[in-house]
Amino acid sequence: MLSLGSAALPIAVGAASVLVVGILAMVLATILLARRRPRTAAVSAATAGALQMSDDGRYWWDGQSWRDASREVPPGAMRSTDGYYWWDSRTWRPVPPAGS
């Protein structure tokens, strides 16, 4: 004759197995869904602020024409904390005097 204690053991093992399988299924689903998420937003944000310089580094593209980098600073260019230099994606350049 089975006692109540010996009958509860298989039920506890079965319940624990179902719980472990359920947790593993949720972890797997989370990983798969995270990998399927589109990443275009991060890529477009990185390229949106990118400064396009000519190969020789003398000009920058404003979307319609090439501008002389020694005379004009692109509006979105990163500036140094003192305001005397701007970053052209390769080197720091001096900000030209106003009106040049």
C-alpha positions in Angstrom: 0.0 0.0 0.0 1.3 3.5 -0.9 1.6 6.1 1.7 0.8 9.8 1.0 4.5 10.8 1.2 5.6 8.3 -1.4 2.8 9.4 -3.8 3.7 13.1 -3.5 7.3 12.6 -4.7 6.5 11.8 -8.3 4.0 14.7 -8.4 6.7 17.1 -7.1 9.3 15.9 -9.6 6.8 16.2 -12.4 5.8 19.7 -11.4 9.4 20.8 -11.1 10.2 19.3 -14.6 7.3 21.2 -16.1 8.4 24.4 -14.4 12.0 24.1 -15.7 10.9 23.3 -19.2 8.6 26.4 -19.1 11.4 28.7 -17.9 13.7 27.4 -20.6 11.0 27.9 -23.3 10.5 31.5 -22.1 14.3 32.2 -22.2 14.6 30.7 -25.7 11.6 32.8 -26.9 13.1 36.0 -25.5 16.4 35.4 -27.2 14.8 34.6 -30.5 12.6 37.6 -30.4 15.5 39.9 -29.5 17.5 38.7 -32.4 14.6 39.4 -34.9 14.2 43.0 -33.8 15.1 45.4 -36.7 18.3 47.5 -36.1 17.8 50.1 -38.8 17.0 52.8 -36.2 20.4 52.6 -34.7 22.2 52.5 -38.1 20.2 55.5 -39.5 20.8 57.5 -36.3 24.5 56.9 -36.6 24.7 57.9 -40.3 22.3 60.8 -40.0 24.8 63.0 -38.2 27.8 61.8 -40.2 29.9 64.5 -41.9 30.8 63.8 -45.5 34.3 65.2 -46.3 36.0 65.1 -49.7 38.8 62.6 -50.1 41.5 65.3 -49.7 39.7 66.7 -46.6 39.5 70.2 -48.0 35.7 70.3 -48.6 32.5 69.1 -46.8 29.2 68.2 -48.5 26.1 70.2 -47.4 23.6 68.1 -49.4 23.7 70.3 -52.5 27.3 71.4 -53.0 30.8 71.1 -51.7 31.8 73.8 -49.1 35.4 74.9 -48.3 36.3 73.5 -44.9 38.9 76.2 -44.3 36.2 78.9 -44.6 33.0 77.4 -43.3 32.2 75.0 -40.5 29.3 72.5 -41.1 26.3 73.4 -38.9 26.2 70.0 -37.2 30.0 69.6 -36.6 31.1 68.8 -33.2 33.0 71.7 -31.5 35.7 71.7 -28.9 34.7 72.9 -25.4 36.6 76.1 -26.0 34.9 76.7 -29.3 38.1 77.2 -31.3 38.1 73.9 -33.1 35.6 71.6 -35.0 35.9 67.8 -35.7 35.8 66.7 -39.3 35.7 62.9 -38.5 39.5 62.7 -38.8 41.1 65.6 -37.1 40.4 68.8 -35.2 40.3 71.9 -37.4 40.4 75.6 -36.3 37.2 77.4 -36.6 37.6 80.2 -39.3 37.2 83.8 -38.2 33.7 85.2 -38.7 33.2 86.8 -42.1 36.0 85.0 -43.8 
